[in-house]
Every structure is written in C-alpha cells, then in structure tokens.
Amino acid sequence: MISKKMVKALNEQIGLEGYASYLYLSMASWCDKEGMEGCAQFMHRQSEEERMHMLKIFHYLSEVDAHALAPAIKQPPHEFESVRSMFEQVYKHEQKVTASINKLVKLSYEENDFTTMEFLQWYVEEQREEEALMRTILDKIKLIGDGPSSLYYIDQEIEKINAKAAEAEAGGEA
C-alpha cells in the first residue's frame, strides 16, 4: 500500500513534469517566432515527452489505488535572451527534475515502498539521458557560437539531434 506521504510527493512530481511540458511548449513557440524551425520541432517533442512523463505518474497513482491530481501549472516564461540561454534554462530545469526524482527514490526507500521504487527507476535512467542530451546541445552551441550568423548552424544541429531521437523512439530504443 502506498503511503499518503508518497502520494503527495508523486502528485508534486506530476506538477513539475507538467510545468516542464508547458515550459518547453513556450520555448517551442519562441523558437518558431525566431525562425528556428529545428529548435522549435525539438522543443515540441520535448514538451510531449514531459507530458508523457506526467501522465505515466498519473496512471501509476491510479494503478496503486491512490488519487492523482491534475496540477495547476503557472505560466512559464515566453521570451528568452538567446538560444544558448534557453538551453541553459532547459539544462537547469532537467537538473531540478533529477533532484526531485532522487528525493522520490529516497522517500520510497524510507517508506519501504519497493513498488514505487521500482517504478521510479525508469525516471532515474530517463533523467540521466535528458541531462546528457542537454549537455551535448550546450557543448555544440559553445563550439558553434551563438551569434546571429551561428543561429542557422545551431538550428541545423538541433534538427539532426531531434531527427535522431525521433527515429530512436520510432524504433523503440528511447
């Protein structure tokens, strides 16, 4: 049986994942406005992925006879200084999500909730992958530079990364 403390913590995670989905959707819109189609497609895919993460927890709570709560989600920022600063924000947000997942794993251990601990292992691996991906993108931006003439090349690189990730998902690898 899942504890009330664990249910509360998982519902808070639902809110964090929901916010990430909205944040990345907002970033996709900004990228569209700035003419960066590759970055926009990438952020749209990231937004959908975060929504799936949210729903996965939502459904898990139902499976364990708990009450999942639809979160109230605050308005994310909709203007960004640059592509580089936008991806730096994404990386920081992913680190925040990782820290939150780690707290959930710790709580599941403390609560002797091994079912939830097992469920959370997927998120532990997913967060490692997300952080690595964002570091790779930031490394590419640093190599290319983020001046006006570099934006085209950044957009092309992000488009390639997005296509590769979408292909992996289609093949069941992601």
TIMAR-806915 format. One record per residue (C-alpha): x, y, z; chain. Coordinates in steps of 0.5 Angstrom, whole numbers, m for minus. Each point is the difference from the previous one (the first is absolute). Example, Ala and Ser with C-alpha at 12.3 -4.5 7.8 and 13.67 -1.06 7.14 Angstrom:
2
<east->25; north->m9; up->16; lumnu->A>
<east->2; north->7; up->m2; lumnu->A>
***
This chain:
174
<east->0; north->0; up->0; lumnu->A>
<east->3; north->7; up->m2; lumnu->A>
<east->0; north->5; up->6; lumnu->A>
<east->m3; north->7; up->0; lumnu->A>
<east->7; north->3; up->0; lumnu->A>
<east->2; north->m4; up->m6; lumnu->A>
<east->m7; north->2; up->m4; lumnu->A>
<east->1; north->7; up->2; lumnu->A>
<east->7; north->0; up->m3; lumnu->A>
<east->m2; north->m3; up->m6; lumnu->A>
<east->m5; north->5; up->m1; lumnu->A>
<east->5; north->5; up->1; lumnu->A>
<east->4; north->m3; up->m6; lumnu->A>
<east->m6; north->0; up->m4; lumnu->A>
<east->0; north->8; up->0; lumnu->A>
<east->8; north->0; up->m1; lumnu->A>
<east->m1; north->m4; up->m6; lumnu->A>
<east->m6; north->4; up->m3; lumnu->A>
<east->4; north->6; up->1; lumnu->A>
<east->6; north->m3; up->m4; lumnu->A>
<east->m5; north->m1; up->m5; lumnu->A>
<east->m3; north->7; up->0; lumnu->A>
<east->7; north->3; up->0; lumnu->A>
<east->2; north->m4; up->m6; lumnu->A>
<east->m6; north->2; up->m4; lumnu->A>
<east->1; north->7; up->2; lumnu->A>
<east->7; north->m1; up->m3; lumnu->A>
<east->m2; north->m3; up->m6; lumnu->A>
<east->m4; north->6; up->m1; lumnu->A>
<east->5; north->5; up->1; lumnu->A>
<east->5; north->m4; up->m5; lumnu->A>
<east->m6; north->0; up->m5; lumnu->A>
<east->0; north->7; up->1; lumnu->A>
<east->7; north->1; up->m1; lumnu->A>
<east->0; north->m4; up->m7; lumnu->A>
<east->4; north->m6; up->3; lumnu->A>
<east->m4; north->m6; up->m2; lumnu->A>
<east->4; north->m5; up->2; lumnu->A>
<east->1; north->2; up->7; lumnu->A>
<east->m8; north->1; up->0; lumnu->A>
<east->m1; north->m7; up->m2; lumnu->A>
<east->5; north->m3; up->5; lumnu->A>
<east->m4; north->4; up->6; lumnu->A>
<east->m7; north->m2; up->m3; lumnu->A>
<east->3; north->m7; up->1; lumnu->A>
<east->3; north->1; up->7; lumnu->A>
<east->m7; north->3; up->2; lumnu->A>
<east->m4; north->m6; up->m2; lumnu->A>
<east->6; north->m4; up->4; lumnu->A>
<east->m1; north->3; up->6; lumnu->A>
<east->m8; north->0; up->m1; lumnu->A>
<east->1; north->m8; up->0; lumnu->A>
<east->4; north->0; up->6; lumnu->A>
<east->m5; north->4; up->4; lumnu->A>
<east->m5; north->m5; up->m3; lumnu->A>
<east->4; north->m6; up->2; lumnu->A>
<east->0; north->2; up->7; lumnu->A>
<east->m8; north->2; up->0; lumnu->A>
<east->m1; north->m7; up->m3; lumnu->A>
<east->4; north->m3; up->6; lumnu->A>
<east->m3; north->3; up->5; lumnu->A>
<east->m7; north->m3; up->m2; lumnu->A>
<east->3; north->m7; up->m1; lumnu->A>
<east->2; north->0; up->7; lumnu->A>
<east->m7; north->3; up->2; lumnu->A>
<east->2; north->7; up->2; lumnu->A>
<east->m2; north->6; up->m2; lumnu->A>
<east->4; north->4; up->m6; lumnu->A>
<east->m2; north->8; up->0; lumnu->A>
<east->0; north->4; up->m6; lumnu->A>
<east->5; north->5; up->1; lumnu->A>
<east->m1; north->8; up->0; lumnu->A>
<east->6; north->2; up->m5; lumnu->A>
<east->3; north->7; up->1; lumnu->A>
<east->1; north->4; up->m7; lumnu->A>
<east->7; north->m2; up->m2; lumnu->A>
<east->5; north->6; up->m3; lumnu->A>
<east->m1; north->1; up->m7; lumnu->A>
<east->6; north->5; up->m2; lumnu->A>
<east->7; north->m3; up->0; lumnu->A>
<east->6; north->4; up->m1; lumnu->A>
<east->3; north->m5; up->m4; lumnu->A>
<east->0; north->m7; up->m3; lumnu->A>
<east->6; north->m1; up->5; lumnu->A>
<east->m3; north->3; up->6; lumnu->A>
<east->m7; north->m4; up->m2; lumnu->A>
<east->4; north->m7; up->0; lumnu->A>
<east->4; north->2; up->7; lumnu->A>
<east->m7; north->1; up->3; lumnu->A>
<east->m2; north->m7; up->m3; lumnu->A>
<east->6; north->m3; up->3; lumnu->A>
<east->m1; north->3; up->7; lumnu->A>
<east->m7; north->m2; up->0; lumnu->A>
<east->2; north->m7; up->m2; lumnu->A>
<east->5; north->0; up->6; lumnu->A>
<east->m6; north->2; up->4; lumnu->A>
<east->m5; north->m5; up->m2; lumnu->A>
<east->6; north->m5; up->1; lumnu->A>
<east->1; north->2; up->7; lumnu->A>
<east->m8; north->m1; up->1; lumnu->A>
<east->1; north->m7; up->m3; lumnu->A>
<east->5; north->m1; up->5; lumnu->A>
<east->m4; north->2; up->6; lumnu->A>
<east->m5; north->m4; up->m2; lumnu->A>
<east->4; north->m6; up->0; lumnu->A>
<east->3; north->1; up->6; lumnu->A>
<east->m7; north->1; up->3; lumnu->A>
<east->m3; north->m6; up->m3; lumnu->A>
<east->6; north->m4; up->4; lumnu->A>
<east->m1; north->3; up->6; lumnu->A>
<east->m8; north->m2; up->m1; lumnu->A>
<east->2; north->m7; up->m1; lumnu->A>
<east->m4; north->1; up->m7; lumnu->A>
<east->4; north->m4; up->m4; lumnu->A>
<east->m5; north->0; up->m6; lumnu->A>
<east->0; north->8; up->m1; lumnu->A>
<east->8; north->m1; up->1; lumnu->A>
<east->0; north->m5; up->m6; lumnu->A>
<east->m5; north->5; up->m4; lumnu->A>
<east->5; north->6; up->1; lumnu->A>
<east->6; north->m4; up->m3; lumnu->A>
<east->m3; north->2; up->m7; lumnu->A>
<east->1; north->7; up->2; lumnu->A>
<east->7; north->0; up->3; lumnu->A>
<east->2; north->m3; up->m7; lumnu->A>
<east->m4; north->5; up->m4; lumnu->A>
<east->3; north->6; up->4; lumnu->A>
<east->7; north->m3; up->m1; lumnu->A>
<east->m2; north->0; up->m7; lumnu->A>
<east->m3; north->7; up->0; lumnu->A>
<east->6; north->4; up->3; lumnu->A>
<east->5; north->m4; up->m4; lumnu->A>
<east->m4; north->3; up->m6; lumnu->A>
<east->m1; north->7; up->2; lumnu->A>
<east->8; north->0; up->2; lumnu->A>
<east->1; north->m2; up->m7; lumnu->A>
<east->m4; north->5; up->m3; lumnu->A>
<east->3; north->5; up->4; lumnu->A>
<east->7; north->m2; up->m2; lumnu->A>
<east->m2; north->0; up->m7; lumnu->A>
<east->m2; north->7; up->1; lumnu->A>
<east->6; north->2; up->3; lumnu->A>
<east->4; north->m3; up->m6; lumnu->A>
<east->m4; north->4; up->m5; lumnu->A>
<east->m1; north->6; up->4; lumnu->A>
<east->m7; north->4; up->1; lumnu->A>
<east->1; north->6; up->m4; lumnu->A>
<east->m5; north->2; up->m6; lumnu->A>
<east->4; north->m4; up->m5; lumnu->A>
<east->0; north->m6; up->4; lumnu->A>
<east->m7; north->m1; up->1; lumnu->A>
<east->m1; north->m4; up->m6; lumnu->A>
<east->5; north->m5; up->1; lumnu->A>
<east->m3; north->m1; up->7; lumnu->A>
<east->m7; north->m1; up->m2; lumnu->A>
<east->3; north->m5; up->m5; lumnu->A>
<east->4; north->m4; up->5; lumnu->A>
<east->m6; north->0; up->5; lumnu->A>
<east->m5; north->m2; up->m6; lumnu->A>
<east->5; north->m6; up->m1; lumnu->A>
<east->0; north->m2; up->7; lumnu->A>
<east->m8; north->1; up->0; lumnu->A>
<east->0; north->m5; up->m6; lumnu->A>
<east->5; north->m5; up->3; lumnu->A>
<east->m4; north->0; up->7; lumnu->A>
<east->m7; north->m1; up->m4; lumnu->A>
<east->3; north->m5; up->m4; lumnu->A>
<east->2; north->m4; up->6; lumnu->A>
<east->m7; north->1; up->3; lumnu->A>
<east->m3; north->m3; up->m6; lumnu->A>
<east->5; north->m6; up->0; lumnu->A>
<east->m2; north->m1; up->8; lumnu->A>
<east->7; north->2; up->2; lumnu->A>
<east->m2; north->6; up->4; lumnu->A>
***
